[in-house]
Amino acid sequence: MNEGDEAVHRRNTILDHRKKLLQHKELESRLRTVRDNLRAAKKDFNKTEDDLKSLQSIGQIIGEVLRPLDHERMIVKASSGPRYVVGCRNKLDKEKLIAGTRVVLDMTTLTIMRGLPREVDPMIYNMLHEDPGNVSYSAVGGLSDQIRELRESIELPLMNPELFLRVGIKPPKGVLLYGPPGTGKTLLARAIASNIDANFLRLFQVP
């Protein structure tokens, strides 16, 4: 085989190798797509099974513990109104089932199946998740006297309550900020909440 034939053979080999590499990449891409589709199908299948189980399961009653009668029985008021003397599942921690606890009752036996967290009003939940932002006192201009009074009335009792106990002064329970719109009331409240790491509740939406 002369040099020309070797060059042609080498070039054909390289081209064939590149072609196979492209085919391999294309097959890999198809395989990834198939795997993604399979994962999505499994997820949909599991969700459908859960939905079917929910539809086939017997309903349960939501109630509230009024008071324990003894270690095994307690009086529960159902959400629909009636009161029952009921027992509990053996696996439940009965010490946690105090008066006011929300529970789930079995529809047939009226046995307490599990405890529930406290019911939260969605409006209150949304208020609690209002982010005050990172607002420093230096960002509030022209209100130095108001900032000082707010810090003395709100921040100081929360951060250093022992000062008030030592002096014998009862700390204030709150303050009322009043004034026309745009005078910095909300900004002051955000600054206080941001600096003492407190929740900021937005009670209404300003139009």
Secondary structure, 3 states (H helix, E strand, C coil): CCHHHHHHHHHHHHHHHHHHHHHHHHHHHHHHHHHHHHHHHHHHHHHHHHHHHHHHCCCEEEEEEEEECCCCCEEEEECCCCEEEECECCCCCHHHCCCCCEEEEECCCCCEEEEECCCCCHHHHHHHCCCCCCCCHHHCCCCHHHHHHHHHHHHHHHHCHHHHHHHCCCCCCCCCCCCCCCCCHHHHHHHHHHHCCCCCCCCCCCC
